[in-house]
């Protein structure tokens, strides 16, 4: 699982810190989100997903690698991405293909 934060989109709501204080922090200078670390345990995955979903500005993105069954190859690696918020004020939201 990979987690990224976009400090340019952060609106300092603090929901991420409230839900996962061991993972997220707010900068003392500007109150913007920052990750405390970049490696996560599987038991923390639900908290990471929730933080991304609840972020009102979409500043947190969670990308999960998962293996799915493929009848031809026996398995394949795919990625799922979770992020919250709305479109930025300066343009439309983008979606992946």
N, CA, C and O atoms as CSV, one atom per row, in Angstrom:
chain,resi,resn,atom,element,x,y,z
A,1,UNK,N,N,0.846,-1.167,0.000
A,1,UNK,CA,C,0.000,0.000,0.000
A,1,UNK,C,C,0.893,1.232,0.000
A,1,UNK,O,O,1.880,1.316,0.731
A,2,UNK,N,N,0.513,2.180,-0.844
A,2,UNK,CA,C,1.228,3.454,-0.917
A,2,UNK,C,C,0.265,4.573,-0.547
A,2,UNK,O,O,-0.906,4.548,-0.926
A,3,UNK,N,N,0.762,5.546,0.189
A,3,UNK,CA,C,-0.035,6.701,0.573
A,3,UNK,C,C,0.732,7.948,0.184
A,3,UNK,O,O,1.929,8.063,0.450
A,4,UNK,N,N,0.038,8.879,-0.446
A,4,UNK,CA,C,0.667,10.156,-0.780
A,4,UNK,C,C,-0.230,11.280,-0.287
A,4,UNK,O,O,-1.453,11.150,-0.236
A,5,UNK,N,N,0.400,12.373,0.069
A,5,UNK,CA,C,-0.338,13.562,0.490
A,5,UNK,C,C,0.039,14.717,-0.423
A,5,UNK,O,O,1.204,14.888,-0.784
A,6,UNK,N,N,-0.951,15.499,-0.787
A,6,UNK,CA,C,-0.743,16.663,-1.636
A,6,UNK,C,C,-0.963,17.905,-0.774
A,6,UNK,O,O,-2.095,18.332,-0.550
A,7,UNK,N,N,0.129,18.467,-0.303
A,7,UNK,CA,C,0.043,19.614,0.604
A,7,UNK,C,C,-0.575,20.842,-0.077
A,7,UNK,O,O,-1.110,21.722,0.597
A,8,UNK,N,N,-0.502,20.900,-1.404
A,8,UNK,CA,C,-1.123,22.012,-2.121
A,8,UNK,C,C,-2.646,21.933,-2.073
A,8,UNK,O,O,-3.321,22.957,-2.184
A,9,UNK,N,N,-3.194,20.731,-1.909
A,9,UNK,CA,C,-4.650,20.556,-1.832
A,9,UNK,C,C,-5.160,20.555,-0.395
A,9,UNK,O,O,-6.360,20.716,-0.172
A,10,UNK,N,N,-4.284,20.380,0.569
A,10,UNK,CA,C,-4.676,20.276,1.971
A,10,UNK,C,C,-5.351,21.561,2.447
A,10,UNK,O,O,-4.867,22.665,2.193
A,11,UNK,N,N,-6.482,21.395,3.145
A,11,UNK,CA,C,-7.207,22.546,3.692
A,11,UNK,C,C,-7.165,22.548,5.228
A,11,UNK,O,O,-7.924,23.277,5.866
A,12,UNK,N,N,-6.292,21.745,5.810
A,12,UNK,CA,C,-6.024,21.725,7.248
A,12,UNK,C,C,-7.239,21.359,8.097
A,12,UNK,O,O,-7.384,21.871,9.207
A,13,UNK,N,N,-8.109,20.489,7.604
A,13,UNK,CA,C,-9.290,20.108,8.385
A,13,UNK,C,C,-8.917,19.269,9.602
A,13,UNK,O,O,-9.614,19.314,10.616
A,14,UNK,N,N,-7.841,18.513,9.519
A,14,UNK,CA,C,-7.396,17.701,10.643
A,14,UNK,C,C,-8.094,16.359,10.782
A,14,UNK,O,O,-7.828,15.629,11.736
A,15,UNK,N,N,-8.985,16.014,9.850
A,15,UNK,CA,C,-9.683,14.737,9.945
A,15,UNK,C,C,-8.727,13.553,9.863
A,15,UNK,O,O,-8.938,12.530,10.515
A,16,UNK,N,N,-7.682,13.694,9.067
A,16,UNK,CA,C,-6.707,12.615,8.938
A,16,UNK,C,C,-6.003,12.373,10.274
A,16,UNK,O,O,-5.817,11.226,10.681
A,17,UNK,N,N,-5.618,13.434,10.945
A,17,UNK,CA,C,-4.927,13.320,12.226
A,17,UNK,C,C,-5.875,12.774,13.288
A,17,UNK,O,O,-5.466,11.992,14.146
A,18,UNK,N,N,-7.137,13.185,13.233
A,18,UNK,CA,C,-8.120,12.684,14.195
A,18,UNK,C,C,-8.344,11.190,14.043
A,18,UNK,O,O,-8.516,10.487,15.038
A,19,UNK,N,N,-8.344,10.692,12.805
A,19,UNK,CA,C,-8.619,9.286,12.549
A,19,UNK,C,C,-7.390,8.387,12.613
A,19,UNK,O,O,-7.514,7.200,12.914
A,20,UNK,N,N,-6.236,8.918,12.343
A,20,UNK,CA,C,-5.010,8.110,12.347
A,20,UNK,C,C,-3.814,8.946,12.803
A,20,UNK,O,O,-2.923,9.234,12.003
A,21,UNK,N,N,-3.784,9.339,14.080
A,21,UNK,CA,C,-2.712,10.217,14.573
A,21,UNK,C,C,-1.331,9.586,14.547
A,21,UNK,O,O,-0.327,10.299,14.556
A,22,UNK,N,N,-1.264,8.256,14.514
A,22,UNK,CA,C,0.032,7.594,14.443
A,22,UNK,C,C,0.619,7.621,13.037
A,22,UNK,O,O,1.798,7.323,12.844
A,23,UNK,N,N,-0.210,7.980,12.052
A,23,UNK,CA,C,0.232,7.995,10.657
A,23,UNK,C,C,0.340,9.413,10.101
A,23,UNK,O,O,1.288,9.737,9.385
A,24,UNK,N,N,-0.647,10.262,10.440
A,24,UNK,CA,C,-0.700,11.616,9.906
A,24,UNK,C,C,-0.399,12.640,10.988
A,24,UNK,O,O,-0.651,12.412,12.172
A,25,UNK,N,N,0.139,13.764,10.562
A,25,UNK,CA,C,0.413,14.878,11.462
A,25,UNK,C,C,0.137,16.162,10.692
A,25,UNK,O,O,0.044,16.159,9.464
A,26,UNK,N,N,0.009,17.252,11.425
A,26,UNK,CA,C,-0.121,18.559,10.787
A,26,UNK,C,C,1.112,19.365,11.134
A,26,UNK,O,O,1.543,19.414,12.286
A,27,UNK,N,N,1.670,19.995,10.116
A,27,UNK,CA,C,2.876,20.795,10.268
A,27,UNK,C,C,2.637,21.908,11.285
A,27,UNK,O,O,1.610,22.584,11.234
A,28,UNK,N,N,3.569,22.101,12.199
A,28,UNK,CA,C,3.435,23.151,13.224
A,28,UNK,C,C,3.433,24.550,12.618
A,28,UNK,O,O,2.862,25.476,13.195
A,29,UNK,N,N,4.066,24.707,11.467
A,29,UNK,CA,C,4.194,26.022,10.846
A,29,UNK,C,C,2.944,26.420,10.065
A,29,UNK,O,O,2.429,27.524,10.242
A,30,UNK,N,N,2.451,25.526,9.198
A,30,UNK,CA,C,1.336,25.891,8.321
A,30,UNK,C,C,0.095,25.015,8.494
A,30,UNK,O,O,-0.892,25.200,7.782
A,31,UNK,N,N,0.132,24.068,9.425
A,31,UNK,CA,C,-0.984,23.154,9.729
A,31,UNK,C,C,-1.364,22.225,8.580
A,31,UNK,O,O,-2.443,21.633,8.611
A,32,UNK,N,N,-0.518,22.082,7.578
A,32,UNK,CA,C,-0.806,21.193,6.455
A,32,UNK,C,C,-0.407,19.761,6.798
A,32,UNK,O,O,0.490,19.522,7.606
A,33,UNK,N,N,-1.090,18.825,6.169
A,33,UNK,CA,C,-0.867,17.405,6.425
A,33,UNK,C,C,0.551,16.990,6.072
A,33,UNK,O,O,1.176,17.523,5.155
A,34,UNK,N,N,1.034,16.016,6.838
A,34,UNK,CA,C,2.290,15.357,6.512
A,34,UNK,C,C,2.223,13.934,7.049
A,34,UNK,O,O,1.542,13.659,8.037
A,35,UNK,N,N,2.931,13.049,6.391
A,35,UNK,CA,C,2.999,11.661,6.830
A,35,UNK,C,C,4.079,11.510,7.882
A,35,UNK,O,O,5.175,12.054,7.742
A,36,UNK,N,N,3.775,10.782,8.918
A,36,UNK,CA,C,4.781,10.493,9.937
A,36,UNK,C,C,5.759,9.429,9.448
A,36,UNK,O,O,6.918,9.397,9.860
A,37,UNK,N,N,5.272,8.557,8.559
A,37,UNK,CA,C,6.103,7.484,8.012
A,37,UNK,C,C,5.519,7.015,6.680
A,37,UNK,O,O,4.419,7.418,6.302
A,38,UNK,N,N,6.249,6.173,5.983
A,38,UNK,CA,C,5.798,5.724,4.664
A,38,UNK,C,C,5.581,4.220,4.566
A,38,UNK,O,O,5.172,3.727,3.514
A,39,UNK,N,N,5.844,3.484,5.638
A,39,UNK,CA,C,5.586,2.043,5.669
A,39,UNK,C,C,4.434,1.796,6.636
A,39,UNK,O,O,4.387,2.371,7.723
A,40,UNK,N,N,3.502,0.928,6.224
A,40,UNK,CA,C,2.294,0.718,7.013
A,40,UNK,C,C,2.031,-0.760,7.232
A,40,UNK,O,O,2.328,-1.595,6.377
A,41,UNK,N,N,1.472,-1.067,8.387
A,41,UNK,CA,C,1.087,-2.442,8.708
A,41,UNK,C,C,-0.305,-2.715,8.142
A,41,UNK,O,O,-1.111,-1.793,8.012
A,42,UNK,N,N,-0.591,-3.959,7.808
A,42,UNK,CA,C,-1.921,-4.296,7.278
A,42,UNK,C,C,-3.074,-3.895,8.197
A,42,UNK,O,O,-4.155,-3.556,7.715
A,43,UNK,N,N,-2.861,-3.928,9.503
A,43,UNK,CA,C,-3.943,-3.537,10.416
A,43,UNK,C,C,-4.230,-2.030,10.368
A,43,UNK,O,O,-5.245,-1.579,10.897
A,44,UNK,N,N,-3.346,-1.254,9.741
A,44,UNK,CA,C,-3.556,0.192,9.600
A,44,UNK,C,C,-4.266,0.555,8.295
A,44,UNK,O,O,-4.703,1.694,8.129
A,45,UNK,N,N,-4.384,-0.388,7.377
A,45,UNK,CA,C,-4.980,-0.104,6.077
A,45,UNK,C,C,-6.382,0.489,6.177
A,45,UNK,O,O,-6.678,1.443,5.457
A,46,UNK,N,N,-7.261,-0.034,7.042
A,46,UNK,CA,C,-8.598,0.581,7.129
A,46,UNK,C,C,-8.552,2.053,7.547
A,46,UNK,O,O,-9.329,2.860,7.036
A,47,UNK,N,N,-7.658,2.410,8.463
A,47,UNK,CA,C,-7.523,3.811,8.892
A,47,UNK,C,C,-7.016,4.689,7.755
A,47,UNK,O,O,-7.445,5.834,7.614
A,48,UNK,N,N,-6.108,4.159,6.946
A,48,UNK,CA,C,-5.586,4.913,5.809
A,48,UNK,C,C,-6.677,5.150,4.773
A,48,UNK,O,O,-6.813,6.252,4.241
A,49,UNK,N,N,-7.451,4.107,4.492
A,49,UNK,CA,C,-8.550,4.248,3.529
A,49,UNK,C,C,-9.570,5.271,4.023
A,49,UNK,O,O,-10.040,6.106,3.250
A,50,UNK,N,N,-9.910,5.206,5.300
A,50,UNK,CA,C,-10.890,6.130,5.869
A,50,UNK,C,C,-10.382,7.572,5.809
A,50,UNK,O,O,-11.139,8.481,5.469
A,51,UNK,N,N,-9.129,7.780,6.130
A,51,UNK,CA,C,-8.556,9.132,6.077
A,51,UNK,C,C,-8.646,9.695,4.658
A,51,UNK,O,O,-8.972,10.867,4.473
A,52,UNK,N,N,-8.358,8.867,3.666
A,52,UNK,CA,C,-8.443,9.324,2.275
A,52,UNK,C,C,-9.882,9.644,1.884
A,52,UNK,O,O,-10.140,10.646,1.218
A,53,UNK,N,N,-10.817,8.795,2.298
A,53,UNK,CA,C,-12.222,9.011,1.959
A,53,UNK,C,C,-12.803,10.245,2.634
A,53,UNK,O,O,-13.630,10.942,2.047
A,54,UNK,N,N,-12.376,10.519,3.867
A,54,UNK,CA,C,-12.930,11.637,4.626
A,54,UNK,C,C,-12.281,12.983,4.323
A,54,UNK,O,O,-12.844,14.027,4.654
A,55,UNK,N,N,-11.123,12.974,3.709
A,55,UNK,CA,C,-10.424,14.237,3.450
A,55,UNK,C,C,-11.277,15.127,2.544
A,55,UNK,O,O,-11.527,14.772,1.392
A,56,UNK,N,N,-11.727,16.281,3.051
A,56,UNK,CA,C,-12.622,17.134,2.269
A,56,UNK,C,C,-11.958,17.784,1.055
A,56,UNK,O,O,-12.644,18.258,0.150
A,57,UNK,N,N,-10.636,17.805,1.037
A,57,UNK,CA,C,-9.923,18.455,-0.073
A,57,UNK,C,C,-9.272,17.462,-1.026
A,57,UNK,O,O,-8.677,17.864,-2.026
A,58,UNK,N,N,-9.377,16.182,-0.733
A,58,UNK,CA,C,-8.757,15.177,-1.600
A,58,UNK,C,C,-7.246,15.202,-1.561
A,58,UNK,O,O,-6.592,14.889,-2.557
A,59,UNK,N,N,-6.683,15.570,-0.422
A,59,UNK,CA,C,-5.234,15.701,-0.319
A,59,UNK,C,C,-4.519,14.376,-0.054
A,59,UNK,O,O,-3.294,14.303,-0.144
A,60,UNK,N,N,-5.282,13.329,0.273
A,60,UNK,CA,C,-4.684,12.037,0.596
A,60,UNK,C,C,-5.101,11.016,-0.454
A,60,UNK,O,O,-6.283,10.870,-0.762
A,61,UNK,N,N,-4.121,10.320,-0.992
A,61,UNK,CA,C,-4.390,9.268,-1.973
A,61,UNK,C,C,-3.778,7.965,-1.479
A,61,UNK,O,O,-2.605,7.915,-1.110
A,62,UNK,N,N,-4.584,6.919,-1.477
A,62,UNK,CA,C,-4.140,5.585,-1.084
A,62,UNK,C,C,-4.180,4.700,-2.319
A,62,UNK,O,O,-5.208,4.604,-2.990
A,63,UNK,N,N,-3.067,4.059,-2.616
A,63,UNK,CA,C,-3.001,3.141,-3.746
A,63,UNK,C,C,-2.639,1.766,-3.208
A,63,UNK,O,O,-1.607,1.585,-2.562
A,64,UNK,N,N,-3.502,0.811,-3.486
A,64,UNK,CA,C,-3.288,-0.545,-3.007
A,64,UNK,C,C,-2.941,-1.465,-4.162
A,64,UNK,O,O,-3.552,-1.404,-5.230
A,65,UNK,N,N,-1.960,-2.311,-3.935
A,65,UNK,CA,C,-1.656,-3.382,-4.873
A,65,UNK,C,C,-2.418,-4.610,-4.394
A,65,UNK,O,O,-2.416,-4.930,-3.205
A,66,UNK,N,N,-3.055,-5.279,-5.314
A,66,UNK,CA,C,-3.745,-6.514,-4.948
A,66,UNK,C,C,-3.613,-7.503,-6.087
A,66,UNK,O,O,-3.481,-7.126,-7.251
A,67,UNK,N,N,-3.651,-8.753,-5.736
A,67,UNK,CA,C,-3.576,-9.818,-6.731
A,67,UNK,C,C,-4.989,-10.294,-7.018
A,67,UNK,O,O,-5.752,-10.597,-6.101
A,68,UNK,N,N,-5.330,-10.358,-8.296
A,68,UNK,CA,C,-6.632,-10.871,-8.702
A,68,UNK,C,C,-6.423,-12.127,-9.535
A,68,UNK,O,O,-5.396,-12.287,-10.195
A,69,UNK,N,N,-7.382,-12.988,-9.496
A,69,UNK,CA,C,-7.296,-14.230,-10.266
A,69,UNK,C,C,-7.487,-13.955,-11.745
A,69,UNK,O,O,-8.394,-13.225,-12.144
A,70,UNK,N,N,-6.643,-14.535,-12.533
A,70,UNK,CA,C,-6.726,-14.455,-13.985
A,70,UNK,C,C,-6.638,-15.893,-14.486
A,70,UNK,O,O,-5.654,-16.581,-14.218
A,71,UNK,N,N,-7.646,-16.346,-15.203
A,71,UNK,CA,C,-7.693,-17.747,-15.630
A,71,UNK,C,C,-6.556,-18.116,-16.572
A,71,UNK,O,O,-6.170,-19.283,-16.641
A,72,UNK,N,N,-6.020,-17.155,-17.289
A,72,UNK,CA,C,-4.953,-17.457,-18.237
A,72,UNK,C,C,-3.587,-17.476,-17.548
A,72,UNK,O,O,-2.822,-18.426,-17.708
A,73,UNK,N,N,-3.284,-16.425,-16.781
A,73,UNK,CA,C,-1.956,-16.312,-16.189
A,73,UNK,C,C,-1.883,-16.832,-14.767
A,73,UNK,O,O,-0.787,-17.033,-14.243
A,74,UNK,N,N,-3.035,-17.056,-14.124
A,74,UNK,CA,C,-3.027,-17.551,-12.755
A,74,UNK,C,C,-3.021,-16.446,-11.719
A,74,UNK,O,O,-3.171,-16.727,-10.530
A,75,UNK,N,N,-2.855,-15.228,-12.120
A,75,UNK,CA,C,-2.865,-14.097,-11.185
A,75,UNK,C,C,-2.278,-12.877,-11.845
A,75,UNK,O,O,-1.409,-12.990,-12.709
A,76,UNK,N,N,-2.737,-11.727,-11.454
A,76,UNK,CA,C,-2.166,-10.494,-11.982
A,76,UNK,C,C,-2.234,-9.417,-10.915
A,76,UNK,O,O,-3.103,-9.441,-10.044
A,77,UNK,N,N,-1.323,-8.490,-10.991
A,77,UNK,CA,C,-1.249,-7.405,-10.033
A,77,UNK,C,C,-2.012,-6.212,-10.570
A,77,UNK,O,O,-1.769,-5.760,-11.689
A,78,UNK,N,N,-2.938,-5.702,-9.769
A,78,UNK,CA,C,-3.688,-4.519,-10.152
A,78,UNK,C,C,-3.584,-3.503,-9.030
A,78,UNK,O,O,-3.149,-3.830,-7.926
A,79,UNK,N,N,-3.980,-2.276,-9.310
A,79,UNK,CA,C,-3.943,-1.232,-8.296
A,79,UNK,C,C,-5.321,-0.621,-8.142
A,79,UNK,O,O,-6.030,-0.396,-9.123
A,80,UNK,N,N,-5.692,-0.355,-6.892
A,80,UNK,CA,C,-6.913,0.369,-6.566
A,80,UNK,C,C,-6.490,1.659,-5.892
A,80,UNK,O,O,-5.587,1.655,-5.055
A,81,UNK,N,N,-7.130,2.764,-6.248
A,81,UNK,CA,C,-6.798,4.049,-5.653
A,81,UNK,C,C,-8.012,4.617,-4.961
A,81,UNK,O,O,-9.117,4.585,-5.502
A,82,UNK,N,N,-7.809,5.140,-3.757
A,82,UNK,CA,C,-8.863,5.776,-2.981
A,82,UNK,C,C,-8.411,7.184,-2.646
A,82,UNK,O,O,-7.304,7.382,-2.146
A,83,UNK,N,N,-9.250,8.150,-2.913
A,83,UNK,CA,C,-8.993,9.511,-2.463
A,83,UNK,C,C,-10.334,10.181,-2.242
A,83,UNK,O,O,-11.346,9.749,-2.795
A,84,UNK,N,N,-10.349,11.210,-1.455
A,84,UNK,CA,C,-11.600,11.883,-1.139
A,84,UNK,C,C,-11.622,13.282,-1.701
A,84,UNK,O,O,-10.856,13.603,-2.609
A,85,UNK,N,N,-12.494,14.119,-1.170
A,85,UNK,CA,C,-12.565,15.516,-1.558
A,85,UNK,C,C,-13.353,15.756,-2.824
A,85,UNK,O,O,-14.048,14.877,-3.335
A,86,UNK,N,N,-13.224,16.957,-3.305
A,86,UNK,CA,C,-13.924,17.392,-4.498
A,86,UNK,C,C,-12.939,17.961,-5.491
A,86,UNK,O,O,-11.736,17.982,-5.228
A,87,UNK,N,N,-13.422,18.418,-6.614
A,87,UNK,CA,C,-12.545,19.007,-7.633
A,87,UNK,C,C,-11.893,20.262,-7.082
A,87,UNK,O,O,-12.538,21.012,-6.349
A,88,UNK,N,N,-10.622,20.514,-7.414
A,88,UNK,CA,C,-9.969,21.737,-6.976
A,88,UNK,C,C,-10.670,22.956,-7.583
A,88,UNK,O,O,-11.282,22.870,-8.648
A,89,UNK,N,N,-10.572,24.063,-6.904
A,89,UNK,CA,C,-11.250,25.286,-7.339
A,89,UNK,C,C,-10.756,25.776,-8.697
A,89,UNK,O,O,-11.480,26.465,-9.416
A,90,UNK,N,N,-9.519,25.419,-9.046
A,90,UNK,CA,C,-8.964,25.934,-10.294
A,90,UNK,C,C,-9.155,25.014,-11.484
A,90,UNK,O,O,-8.582,25.272,-12.542
A,91,UNK,N,N,-9.932,23.955,-11.356
A,91,UNK,CA,C,-10.148,23.079,-12.516
A,91,UNK,C,C,-10.926,21.847,-12.153
A,91,UNK,O,O,-11.210,21.621,-10.977
A,92,UNK,N,N,-11.279,21.041,-13.135
A,92,UNK,CA,C,-12.062,19.837,-12.894
A,92,UNK,C,C,-11.215,18.727,-12.282
A,92,UNK,O,O,-9.992,18.700,-12.420
A,93,UNK,N,N,-11.897,17.823,-11.610
A,93,UNK,CA,C,-11.219,16.657,-11.084
A,93,UNK,C,C,-10.833,15.749,-12.237
A,93,UNK,O,O,-11.504,15.720,-13.268
A,94,UNK,N,N,-9.747,15.008,-12.058
A,94,UNK,CA,C,-9.339,14.085,-13.101
A,94,UNK,C,C,-9.600,12.679,-12.605
A,94,UNK,O,O,-9.589,12.422,-11.401
A,95,UNK,N,N,-9.834,11.779,-13.528
A,95,UNK,CA,C,-10.051,10.384,-13.184
A,95,UNK,C,C,-9.093,9.533,-13.969
A,95,UNK,O,O,-8.661,9.905,-15.060
A,96,UNK,N,N,-8.761,8.384,-13.409
A,96,UNK,CA,C,-7.872,7.473,-14.112
A,96,UNK,C,C,-8.658,6.622,-15.087
A,96,UNK,O,O,-9.888,6.589,-15.052
A,97,UNK,N,N,-7.940,5.937,-15.952
A,97,UNK,CA,C,-8.607,5.073,-16.918
A,97,UNK,C,C,-8.701,3.664,-16.415
A,97,UNK,O,O,-9.237,2.797,-17.105
